Amino acid sequence: MDIAAFLLATAVAHIGFAIMVAGHARFTGEEAGNWPYITLALGLAGIAGYLFYEDSA
């Protein structure tokens, strides 16, 4: 696979994931916090963190 195509596909996927996290937060009334930005940087790990992270406060 061409490296440019791989990087483009990865960037598009991470942008889509971040939009999904932000949309889910808005739809459920939860605070998205920094999770969309983390998802942009880390992809699926950011989604998992958003969905499974429980604030202890």
Summary of the structure (lengths in Angstrom):
residues: 57
radius of gyration: 12.7
end to end distance: 45.7
largest distance: 46.0
contacts: 134
relative contact order: 0.16
helix: 75%
strand: 0%
